[in-house]
């Protein structure tokens, strides 16, 4: 299950308008979430709170052989209460649990001088081994961001490591430079976008008709974005390096057809090729698959994943109270009056017939017909606002009660995970199964419970 602090960090990026999709490191984010989701081990309890719009805390206690835990604090200069729902009973489950993450419409960055320079500071202390984890994000300009993360632990070389990263996002392309104290690592990676909303950016109002006012024939075409990039890194201390190349095609929220994501990555030095494909087969089902092949050893690997959502109340039958009204058999029901031919030609309803004993009023005193009732406009959900779209049909803030995730790889290892909500508690129950060991197939079993306020 996605931790509360990760959810709050995503709210910070949403509040500052920074898209993490425009990074080479997130090229396979959707397929990794469908195929490599972690299964809990033992029992773990997390209590978290967004105490103020700028400050959040989290306390975690677990039992995996020994009792351990952690204490986390987060501070943001930008208020996060509008971009995040703190109460666990109100958090939309897809925002917290959904693996398939559609790309958001591309946003053009404007070089505005004097832009607000927001800061995110995060710290986490692990007990009882006293390992410290820290993160600081500084927004320098609308297109530039700096990030520094550090880990302090006695088991690491030199007692810890520090990683610095500078990110530049122009919208059409994004570039990142990084440096780490672990091995003196230096690296650069980038991602370039083309096609789709890059050549003809869609406005929020036009995304409902294909992104650029297309007609019915053009709505059938696949409306998506192509991305290509790579990374190059070198260790100055161990004198070793590496590189990789990758490409991705993903549909955009304005696409009327089936959402899908396909990627291909190549590691020339290791000779590894990887293909992934993820699709939302329905509103409640997502599928993913991955294929790996090595050109040097001819070894291959595959894995498949499934995500199935359970809609709230799908196992119950809702009965309309108006349909259960007792009707006396002896009281015959009069048929509905049919519209006259003249009323049909004029596209109106027949005038009501006057009652036999009702006095006729002058036209000046006759009651005027009440104006038609205006339809109630339903506010957009939080997820619809993030994706610059209107609500789907029958969509509300809590349409789901849980999700079942499953995966299988070529080693016949199965991962099962059931996540959902009971009252105000978020739970995650999962197990890892190895079919090659029938004597003890269950390798891991765990339960995680989260509560936030």
CORKA-V116929 format. One record per residue. N is the residue number from 1. SS is DSSP state (@ for helix, = for strand, . for the rest). OMEGA is omega as a letter, one per 40 degrees, with the letter a starting at -180 (NA if undefined). Layout:
# CORKA-V116929
N | SS | OMEGA
N | SS | OMEGA
This chain:
# CORKA-V116929
1 | . | i
2 | . | a
3 | . | a
4 | @ | a
5 | @ | i
6 | @ | i
7 | @ | i
8 | @ | i
9 | @ | i
10 | @ | i
11 | @ | i
12 | @ | i
13 | @ | i
14 | @ | i
15 | @ | a
16 | @ | i
17 | . | a
18 | . | a
19 | . | i
20 | . | i
21 | . | a
22 | . | i
23 | . | i
24 | @ | a
25 | @ | i
26 | @ | a
27 | . | a
28 | . | a
29 | @ | a
30 | @ | a
31 | @ | i
32 | @ | i
33 | @ | i
34 | @ | a
35 | @ | a
36 | . | i
37 | . | a
38 | . | i
39 | . | a
40 | . | i
41 | . | a
42 | = | a
43 | = | a
44 | = | a
45 | = | a
46 | = | i
47 | = | a
48 | = | a
49 | = | i
50 | = | a
51 | = | i
52 | = | i
53 | . | a
54 | . | a
55 | = | i
56 | = | i
57 | = | i
58 | = | i
59 | = | a
60 | = | i
61 | = | a
62 | = | i
63 | = | i
64 | . | a
65 | . | i
66 | . | i
67 | = | i
68 | = | a
69 | = | a
70 | = | i
71 | = | a
72 | = | i
73 | = | i
74 | = | i
75 | = | i
76 | = | i
77 | . | i
78 | . | i
79 | . | a
80 | . | a
81 | . | i
82 | . | a
83 | . | i
84 | . | i
85 | . | a
86 | . | a
87 | . | a
88 | . | i
89 | . | a
90 | . | a
91 | . | i
92 | . | a
93 | @ | i
94 | @ | i
95 | @ | a
96 | @ | a
97 | @ | a
98 | . | a
99 | . | a
100 | . | a
101 | . | i
102 | . | i
103 | = | i
104 | . | i
105 | . | a
106 | . | a
107 | . | i
108 | . | i
109 | . | i
110 | . | a
111 | . | a
112 | . | i
113 | . | i
114 | . | i
115 | . | a
116 | . | a
117 | . | a
118 | . | a
119 | = | i
120 | = | i
121 | = | a
122 | = | i
123 | = | a
124 | = | i
125 | = | i
126 | = | i
127 | = | e
128 | . | a
129 | . | i
130 | . | i
131 | = | a
132 | = | i
133 | = | a
134 | = | i
135 | = | i
136 | = | i
137 | = | a
138 | = | i
139 | = | a
140 | = | i
141 | = | i
142 | . | a
143 | . | a
144 | = | a
145 | = | i
146 | = | a
147 | = | i
148 | = | i
149 | = | a
150 | = | i
151 | = | i
152 | = | a
153 | . | a
154 | . | a
155 | . | i
156 | . | i
157 | @ | a
158 | @ | i
159 | @ | i
160 | = | a
161 | = | i
162 | = | i
163 | = | i
164 | = | a
165 | = | i
166 | = | a
167 | = | i
168 | = | a
169 | = | i
170 | . | a
171 | . | i
172 | . | i
173 | = | i
174 | = | a
175 | = | i
176 | = | i
177 | = | a
178 | = | i
179 | = | a
180 | = | i
181 | . | i
182 | . | a
183 | . | a
184 | . | a
185 | = | i
186 | = | a
187 | = | i
188 | = | i
189 | = | a
190 | = | a
191 | = | a
192 | = | a
193 | = | i
194 | = | a
195 | . | i
196 | . | a
197 | . | i
198 | . | a
199 | . | a
200 | . | a
201 | . | a
202 | . | i
203 | . | i
204 | . | a
205 | . | a
206 | . | a
207 | @ | a
208 | @ | a
209 | @ | i
210 | . | i
211 | . | a
212 | . | i
213 | . | a
214 | . | i
215 | . | a
216 | @ | a
217 | @ | a
218 | @ | i
219 | @ | a
220 | . | a
221 | . | a
222 | . | a
223 | . | a
224 | = | a
225 | = | i
226 | = | i
227 | = | i
228 | = | a
229 | = | i
230 | = | i
231 | = | i
232 | = | a
233 | = | a
234 | = | i
235 | = | a
236 | . | a
237 | . | i
238 | . | i
239 | . | i
240 | = | a
241 | = | a
242 | = | a
243 | = | i
244 | = | i
245 | = | a
246 | = | i
247 | = | a
248 | = | i
249 | = | a
250 | = | i
251 | = | a
252 | = | a
253 | . | a
254 | . | i
255 | . | a
256 | . | a
257 | . | a
258 | . | i
259 | . | a
260 | = | i
261 | = | i
262 | = | a
263 | = | i
264 | = | i
265 | = | a
266 | = | i
267 | = | a
268 | . | a
269 | . | i
270 | . | a
271 | . | a
272 | = | i
273 | = | a
274 | = | i
275 | = | i
276 | = | i
277 | = | i
278 | = | a
279 | = | i
280 | = | a
281 | = | i
282 | = | i
283 | . | a
284 | . | a
285 | = | i
286 | = | a
287 | = | i
288 | = | i
289 | = | a
290 | = | i
291 | = | i
292 | = | i
293 | = | i
294 | = | a
295 | . | a
296 | . | a
297 | . | a
298 | . | i
299 | . | a
300 | = | i
301 | = | i
302 | = | i
303 | = | i
304 | = | a
305 | = | a
306 | = | i
307 | = | a
308 | = | a
309 | = | i
310 | = | i
311 | = | a
312 | . | i
313 | . | a
314 | . | i
315 | . | i
316 | . | i
317 | . | i
318 | . | a
319 | . | i
320 | . | a
321 | @ | a
322 | @ | a
323 | @ | a
324 | @ | i
325 | . | a
326 | . | i
327 | . | a
328 | . | a
329 | . | a
330 | . | a
331 | . | a
332 | . | i
333 | . | a
334 | . | i
335 | . | i
336 | . | i
337 | . | i
338 | . | i
339 | . | i
340 | . | a
341 | @ | i
342 | @ | i
343 | @ | i
344 | @ | i
345 | @ | a
346 | . | i
347 | . | i
348 | . | i
349 | . | i
350 | . | i
351 | . | i
352 | . | i
353 | . | i
354 | . | i
355 | . | a
356 | . | a
357 | . | a
358 | . | i
359 | . | i
360 | . | i
361 | . | i
362 | . | a
363 | . | a
364 | . | a
365 | . | a
366 | . | a
367 | . | i
368 | . | i
369 | . | a
370 | . | a
371 | . | a
372 | . | a
373 | . | a
374 | . | i
375 | . | i
376 | . | i
377 | . | a
378 | . | a
379 | . | i
380 | . | i
381 | . | a
382 | @ | i
383 | @ | i
384 | @ | i
385 | @ | i
386 | @ | a
387 | . | i
388 | . | i
389 | . | i
390 | . | i
391 | . | i
392 | . | i
393 | . | i
394 | . | a
395 | . | i
396 | . | a
397 | . | a
398 | . | a
399 | . | a
400 | = | i
401 | = | i
402 | = | a
403 | = | i
404 | = | i
405 | = | a
406 | = | i
407 | = | i
408 | = | i
409 | = | a
410 | . | i
411 | . | a
412 | . | i
413 | = | a
414 | = | i
415 | = | a
416 | = | a
417 | = | i
418 | = | a
419 | = | a
420 | = | a
421 | = | i
422 | = | a
423 | . | a
424 | . | a
425 | = | i
426 | = | a
427 | = | i
428 | = | a
429 | = | a
430 | = | a
431 | = | i
432 | = | a
433 | = | i
434 | = | a
435 | . | i
436 | . | i
437 | . | a
438 | . | i
439 | . | i
440 | . | a
441 | . | a
442 | = | a
443 | = | i
444 | = | i
445 | = | a
446 | = | i
447 | = | i
448 | = | i
449 | = | i
450 | = | i
451 | = | a
452 | = | a
453 | . | NA
